[in-house]
Amino acid sequence: MKAAVITKFGAPSVLKIQDWPEPTPQKGEVKIRVKAIGLNFADVMARVGLYPGIPKPPFVPGIEVSGIVTKVGENVRKWRHGDRVIAFTQLGGYAEYAVVKQELLFPLPKRMSFEEGATFSVAYLTAYHGLVTLGHVHRGDKLLIHAAAGGVGIAATQMAKHLGAEVFATASSSEKLEIARSHGATHLINYQTEDFEEVILKKTNGYGIDVVLDSVGGRVFKKGWRILAPMGRYVLYGFAAVSGKSTYSKLKALREVLSTPILFPHSLLSRNVSLSCFNIYFLTNKTEYFRNTLRLILDWQANGIVKPVLGARYPLSKIAEAQAFMQSRMSIGKIVITLD
Ligand SMILES: NC(=O)c1ccc[n+]([C@@H]2O[C@H](COP(=O)([O-])OP(=O)(O)OC[C@H]3O[C@@H](n4cnc5c(N)ncnc54)[C@H](OP(=O)(O)O)[C@@H]3O)[C@@H](O)[C@H]2O)c1
């Protein structure tokens, strides 16, 4: 089968389309013919060698896809040949066929396209886990969302609107901020031209922010942490700051890591603030939580509360371009890779 392989860590050009052995489903696994792949920033981090737990190249990345079941392994009762599914592949999704643990498969809702299905689970599960499970967002909370026009950013903004939070959105262009506004953000901050810390303190008369959703880290973390109000919840779920716009610079990454403040538990105590960090990738063994949460969010999707936003589309043969586009910070919504 054809697959997009990370041949070594580096620039987008290290991604090559190659012939790769077709996987065979083992006990409890399901094989699917991949129809669409959801691109995630995690894939970029895997390509530059910064994602925790990834194998040494060559390997096939890709954590979420949609497709059609072609074969089931031993002990698989629920899934049959021909089922249309959403799959959390963990790795191996950038290929014509993928093998998935049966508990990480979900039926593709009838009204969802393969493209929507492939780009849904990671963004919405991440947004829900950050906002609801860890951030405890309540009606009226002041919520700061960074990268608000990206895949997770739009998902979080839609959910925050439903939950009644007042959203302060940051992004790198006015076009992106308009998108954030259209999904429910009230305060729009272009961090290329404004300092979000100053703007928020001014707009809130010095109060600050109740919940921060931060996927950037580094200096962004430093500023956001400073403006966390009493009882504030800071949720850190990414470190895009280390990645660079096109290539990865060790020096820039080190600068960002070093600009992260060192925190002592007693200082959190006296400020009455909390810090939560998570990676959804390592939560898939919490099967019940994972499945119940995705079921709830799919219900929200069916009722129009959240709606996936598809951005650029690329065929698998142009995967390197697609990743370069995501890393360039130009992308809006979810980038989808189509097969056929
Ligand atoms: N922990 C988890 O379980 C989990 C799960 C999913 C995603 N994430 C993280 O959430 C973030 C968003 O993921 P996504 O897949 O939805 O991607 P995305 O938001 O569609 O794209 C990344 C966006 O991050 C912003 N950004 C800020 N600094 C950047 C930098 N140095 N290099 C590149 N982009 C930068 C850019 O938006 P602006 O130009 O508007 O700033 C860019 O468009 C990523 O950091 C990802 O690692 C974490």
PDBQT file of the ligand as one rigid body, heavy atoms in Angstrom, charges set to zero:
ROOT
HETATM    1  N1  LIG A 401      -2.300  18.032  24.404  1.00  0.00    +0.000 N 
HETATM    2  C1  LIG A 401      -3.085  17.523  23.507  1.00  0.00    +0.000 C 
HETATM    3  O1  LIG A 401      -3.684  16.479  23.731  1.00  0.00    +0.000 OA
HETATM    4  C2  LIG A 401      -3.262  18.228  22.198  1.00  0.00    +0.000 A 
HETATM    5  C3  LIG A 401      -4.177  17.741  21.254  1.00  0.00    +0.000 A 
HETATM    6  C4  LIG A 401      -4.362  18.452  20.058  1.00  0.00    +0.000 A 
HETATM    7  C5  LIG A 401      -3.595  19.589  19.827  1.00  0.00    +0.000 A 
HETATM    8  N2  LIG A 401      -2.699  20.001  20.766  1.00  0.00    +0.000 N 
HETATM    9  C6  LIG A 401      -1.912  21.227  20.544  1.00  0.00    +0.000 C 
HETATM   10  O2  LIG A 401      -2.833  22.257  20.255  1.00  0.00    +0.000 OA
HETATM   11  C7  LIG A 401      -2.292  23.155  19.313  1.00  0.00    +0.000 C 
HETATM   12  C8  LIG A 401      -3.251  23.312  18.164  1.00  0.00    +0.000 C 
HETATM   13  O3  LIG A 401      -3.280  22.111  17.433  1.00  0.00    +0.000 OA
HETATM   14  P1  LIG A 401      -4.052  22.014  16.043  1.00  0.00    +0.000 P 
HETATM   15  O4  LIG A 401      -3.746  20.657  15.514  1.00  0.00    +0.000 OA
HETATM   16  O5  LIG A 401      -5.458  22.430  16.230  1.00  0.00    +0.000 OA
HETATM   17  O6  LIG A 401      -3.247  23.068  15.150  1.00  0.00    +0.000 OA
HETATM   18  P2  LIG A 401      -3.732  24.507  14.637  1.00  0.00    +0.000 P 
HETATM   19  O7  LIG A 401      -4.194  25.290  15.802  1.00  0.00    +0.000 OA
HETATM   20  O8  LIG A 401      -4.676  24.311  13.516  1.00  0.00    +0.000 OA
HETATM   21  O9  LIG A 401      -2.388  25.115  14.082  1.00  0.00    +0.000 OA
HETATM   22  C9  LIG A 401      -1.393  25.604  14.921  1.00  0.00    +0.000 C 
HETATM   23  C10 LIG A 401      -1.604  27.104  15.236  1.00  0.00    +0.000 C 
HETATM   24  O10 LIG A 401      -0.810  27.395  16.384  1.00  0.00    +0.000 OA
HETATM   25  C11 LIG A 401      -0.446  28.758  16.350  1.00  0.00    +0.000 C 
HETATM   26  N3  LIG A 401       0.977  28.912  16.678  1.00  0.00    +0.000 N 
HETATM   27  C12 LIG A 401       1.447  29.639  17.698  1.00  0.00    +0.000 A 
HETATM   28  N4  LIG A 401       2.762  29.563  17.749  1.00  0.00    +0.000 NA
HETATM   29  C13 LIG A 401       3.157  28.783  16.735  1.00  0.00    +0.000 A 
HETATM   30  C14 LIG A 401       4.426  28.356  16.260  1.00  0.00    +0.000 A 
HETATM   31  N5  LIG A 401       5.572  28.702  16.851  1.00  0.00    +0.000 N 
HETATM   32  N6  LIG A 401       4.477  27.584  15.159  1.00  0.00    +0.000 NA
HETATM   33  C15 LIG A 401       3.352  27.212  14.541  1.00  0.00    +0.000 A 
HETATM   34  N7  LIG A 401       2.106  27.567  14.968  1.00  0.00    +0.000 NA
HETATM   35  C16 LIG A 401       2.022  28.353  16.054  1.00  0.00    +0.000 A 
HETATM   36  C17 LIG A 401      -0.782  29.280  14.952  1.00  0.00    +0.000 C 
HETATM   37  O11 LIG A 401      -1.947  30.098  15.060  1.00  0.00    +0.000 OA
HETATM   38  P3  LIG A 401      -1.769  31.693  15.182  1.00  0.00    +0.000 P 
HETATM   39  O12 LIG A 401      -0.921  32.082  14.026  1.00  0.00    +0.000 OA
HETATM   40  O13 LIG A 401      -3.114  32.253  15.110  1.00  0.00    +0.000 OA
HETATM   41  O14 LIG A 401      -1.096  31.898  16.506  1.00  0.00    +0.000 OA
HETATM   42  C18 LIG A 401      -1.090  28.025  14.152  1.00  0.00    +0.000 C 
HETATM   43  O15 LIG A 401      -2.012  28.268  13.116  1.00  0.00    +0.000 OA
HETATM   44  C19 LIG A 401      -0.896  22.601  18.944  1.00  0.00    +0.000 C 
HETATM   45  O16 LIG A 401       0.081  23.267  19.718  1.00  0.00    +0.000 OA
HETATM   46  C20 LIG A 401      -0.993  21.155  19.336  1.00  0.00    +0.000 C 
HETATM   47  O17 LIG A 401       0.259  20.588  19.640  1.00  0.00    +0.000 OA
HETATM   48  C21 LIG A 401      -2.522  19.350  21.929  1.00  0.00    +0.000 A 
ENDROOT
TORSDOF 0
